[in-house]
Structure formats: C-alpha cells, structure tokens
C-alpha cells in the first residue's frame, strides 16, 4: 500500500512538513514544489524552449515579485493534493508518490 500523508504543517523556516503513514516526516521547500509542478503548462515550460530574443526582458506579475509561499493544499481523491502558490498558480496535482519523492529528510535538509 502506498504511504499517505497523515499531517501537514508549515515549519518556522516556511517549509512544508509532511508526516507519512509509514513514519517519516519529510520537508519540502516551496520553490522546489513550484518548480516540480506536474501540470501540463509547467511541463511544457520545462521542455525544449525556442530561441529567445537576447534583448527581451521577461515581464513578471506582482505575485512573482513577492517571496513564494504556499497558499493552500486541497486533497484530490485519496491519491494527491492540489497546491496553491502565492504566484497564483494552482493547477498542479501532486500525487502522493511525487510528493514522497520530492521530500527531504530533516537530518540532511
């Protein structure tokens, strides 16, 4: 049986801590979660990129200018969480398997 989260909390240093049903508590950096977002638009952004104009500057939204935070997590069935980030992104569905793989052991994090 796949381990599942039994507790979620934000640590003092603003990381997500997930306690898993088989015992360990793993830590998650918000930026690492955002960078690993599995939604279709994020996967597309991480794929091959066309050549860019070397003189063009990216435009950032107000949300992208602020420190990235978790705004909320919502269960999706019995297998995943949808995570809302402070930059307005909330379409990624993080399966328990993906979350488990992204976690860091507090002893080494």
Gaussian input, Z-matrix of N, CA and C with variables (Angstrom, degrees):
# hf/3-21g

backbone

0 1
 N
 C     1     B1
 C     2     B2     1     A1
 N     3     B3     2     A2     1     D1
 C     4     B4     3     A3     2     D2
 C     5     B5     4     A4     3     D3
 N     6     B6     5     A5     4     D4
 C     7     B7     6     A6     5     D5
 C     8     B8     7     A7     6     D6
 N     9     B9     8     A8     7     D7
 C    10    B10     9     A9     8     D8
 C    11    B11    10    A10     9     D9
 N    12    B12    11    A11    10    D10
 C    13    B13    12    A12    11    D11
 C    14    B14    13    A13    12    D12
 N    15    B15    14    A14    13    D13
 C    16    B16    15    A15    14    D14
 C    17    B17    16    A16    15    D15
 N    18    B18    17    A17    16    D16
 C    19    B19    18    A18    17    D17
 C    20    B20    19    A19    18    D18
 N    21    B21    20    A20    19    D19
 C    22    B22    21    A21    20    D20
 C    23    B23    22    A22    21    D21
 N    24    B24    23    A23    22    D22
 C    25    B25    24    A24    23    D23
 C    26    B26    25    A25    24    D24
 N    27    B27    26    A26    25    D25
 C    28    B28    27    A27    26    D26
 C    29    B29    28    A28    27    D27
 N    30    B30    29    A29    28    D28
 C    31    B31    30    A30    29    D29
 C    32    B32    31    A31    30    D30
 N    33    B33    32    A32    31    D31
 C    34    B34    33    A33    32    D32
 C    35    B35    34    A34    33    D33
 N    36    B36    35    A35    34    D34
 C    37    B37    36    A36    35    D35
 C    38    B38    37    A37    36    D36
 N    39    B39    38    A38    37    D37
 C    40    B40    39    A39    38    D38
 C    41    B41    40    A40    39    D39
 N    42    B42    41    A41    40    D40
 C    43    B43    42    A42    41    D41
 C    44    B44    43    A43    42    D42
 N    45    B45    44    A44    43    D43
 C    46    B46    45    A45    44    D44
 C    47    B47    46    A46    45    D45
 N    48    B48    47    A47    46    D46
 C    49    B49    48    A48    47    D47
 C    50    B50    49    A49    48    D48
 N    51    B51    50    A50    49    D49
 C    52    B52    51    A51    50    D50
 C    53    B53    52    A52    51    D51
 N    54    B54    53    A53    52    D52
 C    55    B55    54    A54    53    D53
 C    56    B56    55    A55    54    D54
 N    57    B57    56    A56    55    D55
 C    58    B58    57    A57    56    D56
 C    59    B59    58    A58    57    D57
 N    60    B60    59    A59    58    D58
 C    61    B61    60    A60    59    D59
 C    62    B62    61    A61    60    D60
 N    63    B63    62    A62    61    D61
 C    64    B64    63    A63    62    D62
 C    65    B65    64    A64    63    D63
 N    66    B66    65    A65    64    D64
 C    67    B67    66    A66    65    D65
 C    68    B68    67    A67    66    D66
 N    69    B69    68    A68    67    D67
 C    70    B70    69    A69    68    D68
 C    71    B71    70    A70    69    D69
 N    72    B72    71    A71    70    D70
 C    73    B73    72    A72    71    D71
 C    74    B74    73    A73    72    D72
 N    75    B75    74    A74    73    D73
 C    76    B76    75    A75    74    D74
 C    77    B77    76    A76    75    D75
 N    78    B78    77    A77    76    D76
 C    79    B79    78    A78    77    D77
 C    80    B80    79    A79    78    D78
 N    81    B81    80    A80    79    D79
 C    82    B82    81    A81    80    D80
 C    83    B83    82    A82    81    D81
 N    84    B84    83    A83    82    D82
 C    85    B85    84    A84    83    D83
 C    86    B86    85    A85    84    D84
 N    87    B87    86    A86    85    D85
 C    88    B88    87    A87    86    D86
 C    89    B89    88    A88    87    D87
 N    90    B90    89    A89    88    D88
 C    91    B91    90    A90    89    D89
 C    92    B92    91    A91    90    D90
 N    93    B93    92    A92    91    D91
 C    94    B94    93    A93    92    D92
 C    95    B95    94    A94    93    D93
 N    96    B96    95    A95    94    D94
 C    97    B97    96    A96    95    D95
 C    98    B98    97    A97    96    D96
 N    99    B99    98    A98    97    D97
 C   100   B100    99    A99    98    D98
 C   101   B101   100   A100    99    D99
 N   102   B102   101   A101   100   D100
 C   103   B103   102   A102   101   D101
 C   104   B104   103   A103   102   D102
 N   105   B105   104   A104   103   D103
 C   106   B106   105   A105   104   D104
 C   107   B107   106   A106   105   D105
 N   108   B108   107   A107   106   D106
 C   109   B109   108   A108   107   D107
 C   110   B110   109   A109   108   D108
 N   111   B111   110   A110   109   D109
 C   112   B112   111   A111   110   D110
 C   113   B113   112   A112   111   D111
 N   114   B114   113   A113   112   D112
 C   115   B115   114   A114   113   D113
 C   116   B116   115   A115   114   D114
 N   117   B117   116   A116   115   D115
 C   118   B118   117   A117   116   D116
 C   119   B119   118   A118   117   D117
 N   120   B120   119   A119   118   D118
 C   121   B121   120   A120   119   D119
 C   122   B122   121   A121   120   D120
 N   123   B123   122   A122   121   D121
 C   124   B124   123   A123   122   D122
 C   125   B125   124   A124   123   D123
 N   126   B126   125   A125   124   D124
 C   127   B127   126   A126   125   D125
 C   128   B128   127   A127   126   D126
 N   129   B129   128   A128   127   D127
 C   130   B130   129   A129   128   D128
 C   131   B131   130   A130   129   D129
 N   132   B132   131   A131   130   D130
 C   133   B133   132   A132   131   D131
 C   134   B134   133   A133   132   D132
 N   135   B135   134   A134   133   D133
 C   136   B136   135   A135   134   D134
 C   137   B137   136   A136   135   D135
 N   138   B138   137   A137   136   D136
 C   139   B139   138   A138   137   D137
 C   140   B140   139   A139   138   D138
 N   141   B141   140   A140   139   D139
 C   142   B142   141   A141   140   D140
 C   143   B143   142   A142   141   D141
 N   144   B144   143   A143   142   D142
 C   145   B145   144   A144   143   D143
 C   146   B146   145   A145   144   D144
 N   147   B147   146   A146   145   D145
 C   148   B148   147   A147   146   D146
 C   149   B149   148   A148   147   D147
 N   150   B150   149   A149   148   D148
 C   151   B151   150   A150   149   D149
 C   152   B152   151   A151   150   D150
 N   153   B153   152   A152   151   D151
 C   154   B154   153   A153   152   D152
 C   155   B155   154   A154   153   D153
 N   156   B156   155   A155   154   D154
 C   157   B157   156   A156   155   D155
 C   158   B158   157   A157   156   D156
 N   159   B159   158   A158   157   D157
 C   160   B160   159   A159   158   D158
 C   161   B161   160   A160   159   D159
 N   162   B162   161   A161   160   D160
 C   163   B163   162   A162   161   D161
 C   164   B164   163   A163   162   D162
 N   165   B165   164   A164   163   D163
 C   166   B166   165   A165   164   D164
 C   167   B167   166   A166   165   D165
 N   168   B168   167   A167   166   D166
 C   169   B169   168   A168   167   D167
 C   170   B170   169   A169   168   D168
 N   171   B171   170   A170   169   D169
 C   172   B172   171   A171   170   D170
 C   173   B173   172   A172   171   D171
 N   174   B174   173   A173   172   D172
 C   175   B175   174   A174   173   D173
 C   176   B176   175   A175   174   D174
 N   177   B177   176   A176   175   D175
 C   178   B178   177   A177   176   D176
 C   179   B179   178   A178   177   D177
 N   180   B180   179   A179   178   D178
 C   181   B181   180   A180   179   D179
 C   182   B182   181   A181   180   D180
 N   183   B183   182   A182   181   D181
 C   184   B184   183   A183   182   D182
 C   185   B185   184   A184   183   D183
 N   186   B186   185   A185   184   D184
 C   187   B187   186   A186   185   D185
 C   188   B188   187   A187   186   D186
 N   189   B189   188   A188   187   D187
 C   190   B190   189   A189   188   D188
 C   191   B191   190   A190   189   D189
 N   192   B192   191   A191   190   D190
 C   193   B193   192   A192   191   D191
 C   194   B194   193   A193   192   D192
 N   195   B195   194   A194   193   D193
 C   196   B196   195   A195   194   D194
 C   197   B197   196   A196   195   D195
 N   198   B198   197   A197   196   D196
 C   199   B199   198   A198   197   D197
 C   200   B200   199   A199   198   D198
 N   201   B201   200   A200   199   D199
 C   202   B202   201   A201   200   D200
 C   203   B203   202   A202   201   D201
 N   204   B204   203   A203   202   D202
 C   205   B205   204   A204   203   D203
 C   206   B206   205   A205   204   D204
 N   207   B207   206   A206   205   D205
 C   208   B208   207   A207   206   D206
 C   209   B209   208   A208   207   D207
 N   210   B210   209   A209   208   D208
 C   211   B211   210   A210   209   D209
 C   212   B212   211   A211   210   D210
 N   213   B213   212   A212   211   D211
 C   214   B214   213   A213   212   D212
 C   215   B215   214   A214   213   D213
 N   216   B216   215   A215   214   D214
 C   217   B217   216   A216   215   D215
 C   218   B218   217   A217   216   D216
 N   219   B219   218   A218   217   D217
 C   220   B220   219   A219   218   D218
 C   221   B221   220   A220   219   D219
 N   222   B222   221   A221   220   D220
 C   223   B223   222   A222   221   D221
 C   224   B224   223   A223   222   D222
 N   225   B225   224   A224   223   D223
 C   226   B226   225   A225   224   D224
 C   227   B227   226   A226   225   D225
 N   228   B228   227   A227   226   D226
 C   229   B229   228   A228   227   D227
 C   230   B230   229   A229   228   D228
 N   231   B231   230   A230   229   D229
 C   232   B232   231   A231   230   D230
 C   233   B233   232   A232   231   D231
 N   234   B234   233   A233   232   D232
 C   235   B235   234   A234   233   D233
 C   236   B236   235   A235   234   D234
 N   237   B237   236   A236   235   D235
 C   238   B238   237   A237   236   D236
 C   239   B239   238   A238   237   D237
 N   240   B240   239   A239   238   D238
 C   241   B241   240   A240   239   D239
 C   242   B242   241   A241   240   D240
 N   243   B243   242   A242   241   D241
 C   244   B244   243   A243   242   D242
 C   245   B245   244   A244   243   D243
 N   246   B246   245   A245   244   D244
 C   247   B247   246   A246   245   D245
 C   248   B248   247   A247   246   D246
 N   249   B249   248   A248   247   D247
 C   250   B250   249   A249   248   D248
 C   251   B251   250   A250   249   D249
 N   252   B252   251   A251   250   D250
 C   253   B253   252   A252   251   D251
 C   254   B254   253   A253   252   D252
 N   255   B255   254   A254   253   D253
 C   256   B256   255   A255   254   D254
 C   257   B257   256   A256   255   D255
 N   258   B258   257   A257   256   D256
 C   259   B259   258   A258   257   D257
 C   260   B260   259   A259   258   D258
 N   261   B261   260   A260   259   D259
 C   262   B262   261   A261   260   D260
 C   263   B263   262   A262   261   D261
 N   264   B264   263   A263   262   D262
 C   265   B265   264   A264   263   D263
 C   266   B266   265   A265   264   D264
 N   267   B267   266   A266   265   D265
 C   268   B268   267   A267   266   D266
 C   269   B269   268   A268   267   D267
 N   270   B270   269   A269   268   D268
 C   271   B271   270   A270   269   D269
 C   272   B272   271   A271   270   D270
 N   273   B273   272   A272   271   D271
 C   274   B274   273   A273   272   D272
 C   275   B275   274   A274   273   D273
 N   276   B276   275   A275   274   D274
 C   277   B277   276   A276   275   D275
 C   278   B278   277   A277   276   D276
 N   279   B279   278   A278   277   D277
 C   280   B280   279   A279   278   D278
 C   281   B281   280   A280   279   D279
 N   282   B282   281   A281   280   D280
 C   283   B283   282   A282   281   D281
 C   284   B284   283   A283   282   D282
 N   285   B285   284   A284   283   D283
 C   286   B286   285   A285   284   D284
 C   287   B287   286   A286   285   D285
 N   288   B288   287   A287   286   D286
 C   289   B289   288   A288   287   D287
 C   290   B290   289   A289   288   D288
 N   291   B291   290   A290   289   D289
 C   292   B292   291   A291   290   D290
 C   293   B293   292   A292   291   D291
 N   294   B294   293   A293   292   D292
 C   295   B295   294   A294   293   D293
 C   296   B296   295   A295   294   D294
 N   297   B297   296   A296   295   D295
 C   298   B298   297   A297   296   D296
 C   299   B299   298   A298   297   D297
 N   300   B300   299   A299   298   D298
 C   301   B301   300   A300   299   D299
 C   302   B302   301   A301   300   D300
 N   303   B303   302   A302   301   D301
 C   304   B304   303   A303   302   D302
 C   305   B305   304   A304   303   D303
 N   306   B306   305   A305   304   D304
 C   307   B307   306   A306   305   D305
 C   308   B308   307   A307   306   D306
 N   309   B309   308   A308   307   D307
 C   310   B310   309   A309   308   D308
 C   311   B311   310   A310   309   D309
 N   312   B312   311   A311   310   D310
 C   313   B313   312   A312   311   D311
 C   314   B314   313   A313   312   D312
 N   315   B315   314   A314   313   D313
 C   316   B316   315   A315   314   D314
 C   317   B317   316   A316   315   D315
 N   318   B318   317   A317   316   D316
 C   319   B319   318   A318   317   D317
 C   320   B320   319   A319   318   D318
 N   321   B321   320   A320   319   D319
 C   322   B322   321   A321   320   D320
 C   323   B323   322   A322   321   D321
 N   324   B324   323   A323   322   D322
 C   325   B325   324   A324   323   D323
 C   326   B326   325   A325   324   D324

   B1=1.4473
   B2=1.5323
   B3=1.3085
   B4=1.4563
   B5=1.5293
   B6=1.3443
   B7=1.4658
   B8=1.5281
   B9=1.3291
   B10=1.4587
   B11=1.5313
   B12=1.3314
   B13=1.4636
   B14=1.5261
   B15=1.3298
   B16=1.4616
   B17=1.5237
   B18=1.3413
   B19=1.4718
   B20=1.5256
   B21=1.3281
   B22=1.4718
   B23=1.5231
   B24=1.3305
   B25=1.4617
   B26=1.5237
   B27=1.3323
   B28=1.4631
   B29=1.5234
   B30=1.3178
   B31=1.4600
   B32=1.5320
   B33=1.3199
   B34=1.4659
   B35=1.5288
   B36=1.3312
   B37=1.4713
   B38=1.5302
   B39=1.3459
   B40=1.4759
   B41=1.5227
   B42=1.3246
   B43=1.4583
   B44=1.5289
   B45=1.3169
   B46=1.4504
   B47=1.5222
   B48=1.3166
   B49=1.4671
   B50=1.5302
   B51=1.3208
   B52=1.4678
   B53=1.5212
   B54=1.3325
   B55=1.4568
   B56=1.5227
   B57=1.3304
   B58=1.4608
   B59=1.5195
   B60=1.3143
   B61=1.4629
   B62=1.5257
   B63=1.3182
   B64=1.4567
   B65=1.5302
   B66=1.3462
   B67=1.4550
   B68=1.5094
   B69=1.3385
   B70=1.4592
   B71=1.5323
   B72=1.3234
   B73=1.4587
   B74=1.5182
   B75=1.3164
   B76=1.4596
   B77=1.5148
   B78=1.3361
   B79=1.4580
   B80=1.5190
   B81=1.3459
   B82=1.4629
   B83=1.5187
   B84=1.3195
   B85=1.4582
   B86=1.5311
   B87=1.3197
   B88=1.4639
   B89=1.5218
   B90=1.3242
   B91=1.4696
   B92=1.5294
   B93=1.3308
   B94=1.4709
   B95=1.5239
   B96=1.3278
   B97=1.4650
   B98=1.5258
   B99=1.3276
   B100=1.4717
   B101=1.5225
   B102=1.3358
   B103=1.4690
   B104=1.5235
   B105=1.3252
   B106=1.4662
   B107=1.5244
   B108=1.3174
   B109=1.4597
   B110=1.5362
   B111=1.3377
   B112=1.4583
   B113=1.5279
   B114=1.3457
   B115=1.4655
   B116=1.5324
   B117=1.3170
   B118=1.4641
   B119=1.5257
   B120=1.3250
   B121=1.4702
   B122=1.5214
   B123=1.3214
   B124=1.4657
   B125=1.5226
   B126=1.3333
   B127=1.4739
   B128=1.5156
   B129=1.3319
   B130=1.4652
   B131=1.5266
   B132=1.3204
   B133=1.4689
   B134=1.5192
   B135=1.3569
   B136=1.4544
   B137=1.5228
   B138=1.3370
   B139=1.4580
   B140=1.5205
   B141=1.3472
   B142=1.4644
   B143=1.5289
   B144=1.3045
   B145=1.4626
   B146=1.5302
   B147=1.3303
   B148=1.4617
   B149=1.5303
   B150=1.3268
   B151=1.4617
   B152=1.5294
   B153=1.3248
   B154=1.4548
   B155=1.5120
   B156=1.3086
   B157=1.4556
   B158=1.5267
   B159=1.3292
   B160=1.4684
   B161=1.5353
   B162=1.3197
   B163=1.4644
   B164=1.5303
   B165=1.3289
   B166=1.4638
   B167=1.5286
   B168=1.3024
   B169=1.4559
   B170=1.5272
   B171=1.3375
   B172=1.4703
   B173=1.5213
   B174=1.3234
   B175=1.4566
   B176=1.5194
   B177=1.3143
   B178=1.4525
   B179=1.5203
   B180=1.3264
   B181=1.4583
   B182=1.5289
   B183=1.3210
   B184=1.4681
   B185=1.5265
   B186=1.3324
   B187=1.4612
   B188=1.5121
   B189=1.3259
   B190=1.4581
   B191=1.5230
   B192=1.3157
   B193=1.4583
   B194=1.5310
   B195=1.3192
   B196=1.4653
   B197=1.5261
   B198=1.3362
   B199=1.4763
   B200=1.5295
   B201=1.3077
   B202=1.4593
   B203=1.5233
   B204=1.3303
   B205=1.4629
   B206=1.5222
   B207=1.3225
   B208=1.4610
   B209=1.5128
   B210=1.3183
   B211=1.4614
   B212=1.5166
   B213=1.3355
   B214=1.4547
   B215=1.5123
   B216=1.3277
   B217=1.4606
   B218=1.5194
   B219=1.3199
   B220=1.4612
   B221=1.5256
   B222=1.3463
   B223=1.4627
   B224=1.5240
   B225=1.3149
   B226=1.4583
   B227=1.5227
   B228=1.3075
   B229=1.4634
   B230=1.5174
   B231=1.3109
   B232=1.4666
   B233=1.5200
   B234=1.3478
   B235=1.4555
   B236=1.5275
   B237=1.3377
   B238=1.4627
   B239=1.5251
   B240=1.3342
   B241=1.4673
   B242=1.5176
   B243=1.3079
   B244=1.4595
   B245=1.5251
   B246=1.3238
   B247=1.4621
   B248=1.5182
   B249=1.3248
   B250=1.4698
   B251=1.5269
   B252=1.3360
   B253=1.4609
   B254=1.5253
   B255=1.3142
   B256=1.4651
   B257=1.5225
   B258=1.3339
   B259=1.4646
   B260=1.5277
   B261=1.3411
   B262=1.4554
   B263=1.5140
   B264=1.3158
   B265=1.4620
   B266=1.5250
   B267=1.3441
   B268=1.4643
   B269=1.5312
   B270=1.3242
   B271=1.4634
   B272=1.5226
   B273=1.3074
   B274=1.4600
   B275=1.5138
   B276=1.3189
   B277=1.4593
   B278=1.5230
   B279=1.3287
   B280=1.4611
   B281=1.5267
   B282=1.3344
   B283=1.4622
   B284=1.5276
   B285=1.3279
   B286=1.4554
   B287=1.5265
   B288=1.3280
   B289=1.4676
   B290=1.5314
   B291=1.3350
   B292=1.4715
   B293=1.5208
   B294=1.3257
   B295=1.4703
   B296=1.5247
   B297=1.3035
   B298=1.4774
   B299=1.5212
   B300=1.3258
   B301=1.4634
   B302=1.5158
   B303=1.3252
   B304=1.4663
   B305=1.5382
   B306=1.3225
   B307=1.4539
   B308=1.5119
   B309=1.3406
   B310=1.4686
   B311=1.5171
   B312=1.3204
   B313=1.4566
   B314=1.5207
   B315=1.3376
   B316=1.4723
   B317=1.5331
   B318=1.3354
   B319=1.4687
   B320=1.5312
   B321=1.3306
   B322=1.4649
   B323=1.5230
   B324=1.3302
   B325=1.4852
   B326=1.5171
   A1=109.17
   A2=116.88
   A3=122.56
   A4=110.09
   A5=117.62
   A6=119.02
   A7=110.58
   A8=116.31
   A9=120.98
   A10=108.96
   A11=117.34
   A12=120.54
   A13=111.56
   A14=115.09
   A15=120.27
   A16=111.01
   A17=118.01
   A18=121.55
   A19=109.31
   A20=114.81
   A21=122.23
   A22=107.25
   A23=116.55
   A24=119.19
   A25=109.43
   A26=115.27
   A27=121.34
   A28=106.70
   A29=116.62
   A30=121.36
   A31=110.37
   A32=115.85
   A33=120.90
   A34=112.12
   A35=116.77
   A36=119.56
   A37=112.28
   A38=116.04
   A39=124.05
   A40=114.40
   A41=116.84
   A42=119.80
   A43=108.52
   A44=115.69
   A45=122.01
   A46=107.52
   A47=116.82
   A48=121.97
   A49=107.14
   A50=115.47
   A51=121.03
   A52=107.87
   A53=115.39
   A54=120.99
   A55=106.87
   A56=115.49
   A57=121.85
   A58=111.18
   A59=115.77
   A60=122.22
   A61=113.35
   A62=118.00
   A63=120.36
   A64=112.31
   A65=117.53
   A66=120.19
   A67=119.35
   A68=120.10
   A69=117.95
   A70=113.68
   A71=114.38
   A72=121.90
   A73=105.54
   A74=116.88
   A75=122.25
   A76=109.63
   A77=115.94
   A78=122.76
   A79=110.70
   A80=114.89
   A81=121.57
   A82=108.86
   A83=116.72
   A84=121.45
   A85=107.13
   A86=116.58
   A87=120.91
   A88=110.49
   A89=118.00
   A90=120.49
   A91=111.12
   A92=117.28
   A93=119.96
   A94=110.58
   A95=117.26
   A96=119.73
   A97=110.87
   A98=116.17
   A99=120.15
   A100=110.64
   A101=116.64
   A102=120.71
   A103=112.22
   A104=117.09
   A105=121.31
   A106=112.75
   A107=117.60
   A108=120.40
   A109=110.06
   A110=116.36
   A111=119.89
   A112=115.61
   A113=118.53
   A114=118.56
   A115=110.59
   A116=116.07
   A117=121.62
   A118=112.53
   A119=118.08
   A120=118.98
   A121=111.14
   A122=118.19
   A123=119.92
   A124=111.19
   A125=117.05
   A126=119.46
   A127=110.05
   A128=116.67
   A129=120.87
   A130=110.43
   A131=117.33
   A132=121.28
   A133=111.98
   A134=117.24
   A135=120.82
   A136=112.22
   A137=117.25
   A138=121.37
   A139=111.13
   A140=116.89
   A141=120.42
   A142=110.31
   A143=114.93
   A144=120.31
   A145=110.40
   A146=115.39
   A147=117.59
   A148=109.32
   A149=117.21
   A150=119.59
   A151=110.27
   A152=115.18
   A153=120.17
   A154=110.42
   A155=114.40
   A156=120.97
   A157=106.91
   A158=119.10
   A159=120.63
   A160=113.23
   A161=117.38
   A162=120.31
   A163=112.69
   A164=117.55
   A165=120.72
   A166=109.78
   A167=116.14
   A168=121.56
   A169=108.68
   A170=116.87
   A171=118.26
   A172=110.35
   A173=115.71
   A174=121.18
   A175=108.03
   A176=116.35
   A177=121.54
   A178=110.12
   A179=115.20
   A180=119.26
   A181=108.70
   A182=116.23
   A183=120.68
   A184=110.51
   A185=117.05
   A186=121.15
   A187=113.12
   A188=116.49
   A189=120.49
   A190=112.49
   A191=117.57
   A192=121.32
   A193=111.95
   A194=117.32
   A195=122.29
   A196=109.72
   A197=116.78
   A198=118.78
   A199=109.99
   A200=116.11
   A201=121.96
   A202=110.39
   A203=116.38
   A204=122.35
   A205=109.46
   A206=114.94
   A207=120.54
   A208=107.53
   A209=116.95
   A210=121.39
   A211=111.15
   A212=117.11
   A213=120.02
   A214=111.78
   A215=114.26
   A216=121.45
   A217=107.05
   A218=114.92
   A219=120.84
   A220=107.88
   A221=117.32
   A222=118.39
   A223=111.59
   A224=115.01
   A225=122.60
   A226=105.45
   A227=116.27
   A228=120.25
   A229=110.24
   A230=115.64
   A231=122.32
   A232=111.08
   A233=116.48
   A234=118.29
   A235=114.26
   A236=119.48
   A237=118.94
   A238=111.41
   A239=114.38
   A240=122.73
   A241=109.01
   A242=115.57
   A243=122.27
   A244=105.00
   A245=116.63
   A246=121.21
   A247=109.25
   A248=116.11
   A249=122.15
   A250=108.31
   A251=115.50
   A252=121.97
   A253=109.89
   A254=115.70
   A255=120.98
   A256=113.49
   A257=118.29
   A258=120.01
   A259=111.75
   A260=116.39
   A261=121.04
   A262=114.20
   A263=117.90
   A264=120.81
   A265=109.93
   A266=115.89
   A267=119.07
   A268=112.91
   A269=117.90
   A270=119.52
   A271=114.13
   A272=118.28
   A273=119.76
   A274=112.39
   A275=116.49
   A276=122.23
   A277=106.87
   A278=114.82
   A279=121.97
   A280=108.86
   A281=116.94
   A282=120.05
   A283=108.83
   A284=115.68
   A285=119.40
   A286=110.59
   A287=117.38
   A288=120.47
   A289=111.13
   A290=116.50
   A291=120.43
   A292=109.98
   A293=116.95
   A294=119.66
   A295=111.05
   A296=116.80
   A297=119.89
   A298=110.33
   A299=117.25
   A300=121.00
   A301=112.54
   A302=118.02
   A303=121.53
   A304=113.12
   A305=117.65
   A306=121.31
   A307=113.30
   A308=114.05
   A309=121.27
   A310=108.98
   A311=115.35
   A312=121.08
   A313=108.69
   A314=118.84
   A315=120.50
   A316=113.51
   A317=117.66
   A318=120.98
   A319=111.98
   A320=116.75
   A321=119.86
   A322=112.38
   A323=117.03
   A324=120.62
   A325=111.64
   D1=137.57
   D2=-179.65
   D3=-71.20
   D4=130.76
   D5=175.62
   D6=-59.85
   D7=149.20
   D8=179.56
   D9=-131.00
   D10=154.85
   D11=178.26
   D12=-65.02
   D13=138.64
   D14=175.42
   D15=-114.82
   D16=-16.13
   D17=177.87
   D18=-155.79
   D19=141.85
   D20=176.36
   D21=-126.10
   D22=139.42
   D23=173.85
   D24=-156.86
   D25=157.60
   D26=174.32
   D27=-98.09
   D28=129.23
   D29=-178.60
   D30=-80.68
   D31=170.30
   D32=178.54
   D33=-59.94
   D34=-30.18
   D35=179.04
   D36=-93.59
   D37=20.78
   D38=171.85
   D39=68.38
   D40=26.98
   D41=172.91
   D42=-100.62
   D43=157.21
   D44=175.14
   D45=-86.03
   D46=132.45
   D47=173.89
   D48=-113.87
   D49=126.49
   D50=176.68
   D51=-117.95
   D52=124.72
   D53=172.62
   D54=-94.12
   D55=131.04
   D56=-175.24
   D57=-102.22
   D58=153.24
   D59=-174.96
   D60=-61.46
   D61=-22.42
   D62=178.89
   D63=-95.32
   D64=10.82
   D65=170.54
   D66=121.11
   D67=-49.76
   D68=-172.25
   D69=-72.52
   D70=153.36
   D71=169.20
   D72=-111.31
   D73=123.01
   D74=-178.99
   D75=-111.94
   D76=152.33
   D77=-179.77
   D78=-106.74
   D79=149.95
   D80=-177.01
   D81=-136.54
   D82=124.54
   D83=173.64
   D84=-79.76
   D85=136.06
   D86=-176.03
   D87=-59.72
   D88=-43.27
   D89=-179.75
   D90=-63.53
   D91=-38.59
   D92=178.44
   D93=-63.79
   D94=-40.29
   D95=176.16
   D96=-63.48
   D97=-45.80
   D98=-179.26
   D99=-62.20
   D100=-42.81
   D101=179.96
   D102=-65.88
   D103=-26.30
   D104=-178.87
   D105=-95.37
   D106=10.60
   D107=-176.91
   D108=-52.60
   D109=126.89
   D110=-176.38
   D111=-89.05
   D112=7.71
   D113=-177.82
   D114=-68.32
   D115=162.61
   D116=-175.97
   D117=-60.85
   D118=-42.68
   D119=-177.77
   D120=-68.55
   D121=-35.78
   D122=178.03
   D123=-71.71
   D124=-39.42
   D125=176.48
   D126=-60.92
   D127=-38.71
   D128=178.38
   D129=-63.63
   D130=-41.50
   D131=179.38
   D132=-64.46
   D133=-30.44
   D134=-178.75
   D135=-84.63
   D136=-8.07
   D137=-179.68
   D138=-79.77
   D139=-168.80
   D140=179.21
   D141=-58.58
   D142=138.08
   D143=-177.50
   D144=-111.18
   D145=139.25
   D146=176.59
   D147=-69.61
   D148=158.06
   D149=177.91
   D150=-58.78
   D151=141.00
   D152=-179.42
   D153=-106.54
   D154=156.35
   D155=173.01
   D156=-67.75
   D157=119.10
   D158=-176.23
   D159=-65.20
   D160=-13.48
   D161=-178.61
   D162=-102.18
   D163=-4.85
   D164=-179.41
   D165=-80.48
   D166=137.41
   D167=176.70
   D168=-105.33
   D169=137.59
   D170=178.97
   D171=-70.58
   D172=145.80
   D173=174.78
   D174=-96.13
   D175=129.31
   D176=-179.15
   D177=-106.16
   D178=141.66
   D179=176.18
   D180=-78.75
   D181=167.52
   D182=178.13
   D183=-58.06
   D184=-39.73
   D185=179.20
   D186=-63.71
   D187=-33.45
   D188=179.93
   D189=-75.13
   D190=-17.30
   D191=179.78
   D192=-83.80
   D193=-17.01
   D194=-178.26
   D195=-92.94
   D196=157.37
   D197=174.42
   D198=-58.02
   D199=136.68
   D200=-177.65
   D201=-71.52
   D202=132.83
   D203=179.26
   D204=-135.60
   D205=160.19
   D206=170.15
   D207=-83.71
   D208=127.84
   D209=178.43
   D210=-96.25
   D211=-23.78
   D212=179.49
   D213=173.40
   D214=162.29
   D215=176.07
   D216=-135.72
   D217=137.13
   D218=-177.96
   D219=-130.19
   D220=129.57
   D221=178.45
   D222=-64.40
   D223=144.57
   D224=174.23
   D225=-119.56
   D226=105.00
   D227=-176.18
   D228=57.90
   D229=-144.80
   D230=177.29
   D231=-112.25
   D232=30.02
   D233=-173.49
   D234=-139.62
   D235=-5.31
   D236=-172.28
   D237=-162.44
   D238=172.34
   D239=171.09
   D240=-128.92
   D241=143.59
   D242=167.83
   D243=-96.31
   D244=129.48
   D245=-176.24
   D246=-113.48
   D247=129.90
   D248=175.93
   D249=-101.59
   D250=129.90
   D251=-179.62
   D252=-108.60
   D253=158.93
   D254=-177.00
   D255=-68.43
   D256=-13.74
   D257=176.67
   D258=-82.94
   D259=5.45
   D260=177.59
   D261=95.95
   D262=-7.95
   D263=-177.31
   D264=-82.49
   D265=132.60
   D266=-179.29
   D267=-152.71
   D268=24.54
   D269=-175.14
   D270=-101.35
   D271=-4.46
   D272=-179.93
   D273=-78.74
   D274=137.70
   D275=174.49
   D276=-110.97
   D277=112.01
   D278=-177.60
   D279=-95.80
   D280=108.14
   D281=178.63
   D282=-67.53
   D283=160.15
   D284=178.12
   D285=-59.20
   D286=-36.70
   D287=179.14
   D288=-62.98
   D289=-43.21
   D290=178.92
   D291=-65.26
   D292=-46.18
   D293=178.99
   D294=-59.71
   D295=-44.03
   D296=-179.60
   D297=-60.10
   D298=-41.80
   D299=-178.95
   D300=-68.42
   D301=-30.09
   D302=-177.92
   D303=-82.52
   D304=-14.34
   D305=-174.89
   D306=-69.95
   D307=150.41
   D308=177.12
   D309=-113.35
   D310=139.08
   D311=175.60
   D312=-68.65
   D313=127.99
   D314=-178.53
   D315=-56.50
   D316=-27.11
   D317=179.86
   D318=-68.73
   D319=-24.45
   D320=-177.37
   D321=-116.55
   D322=-5.87
   D323=-175.76
   D324=-80.25

